[in-house]
């Protein structure tokens, strides 16, 4: 087990519970789509290591032996890159040719971020890196917060205070009572206020839309075929 200072970031898909719904086919497509969205988000920031996919969120980290004054600005830039990758893919998912709710309603999904810096211990179990420590708990607790805009980057006070230059958008303060940690202050930026996030996305290409349609088709396209395709589970049941 080694320990060191790390920058901890969670990119979390908002609106996920309502989106997942309960219908099985919608669920299958919703799962494929959220998987694709998270993959694009992770790929947008090669400087970060993926620690774990946690349902609708990606937990990322980066060594931060020296947290310099530009790190907050750099992290904000990384968040904008992830946000853009997410929305570009979301647009493709929502305009793919499948009419199910898991695809058409992807447009309601949002992306938000929480960021903290702290001392973490690294455990490698079966080649998988795992981060442990109170700061890992803290960054996760930060997801439950009173921020009332759909897409934001929320910094812990410890991290935010390292910035010495003003950020490219208005910063708002929030107070949180983090379970098991106590009262804590945070600072957030509304992604919609960031100039870099306002560049319009290119229109989806037909080829890209067809590609996304094929990606979900692997898990069944009942509405398009006019009948339900049997799942592997059902096929086994019929066979027995
Ligand atoms: Zn679908």
Boltz pocket constraint, residues with backbone or C-beta under 6 A from the ligand:
constraints:
  - pocket:
      binder: B
      contacts: [[A, 25], [A, 29], [A, 98], [A, 99], [A, 100], [A, 101], [A, 102], [A, 103], [A, 104], [A, 216], [A, 220]]
      max_distance: 6.0
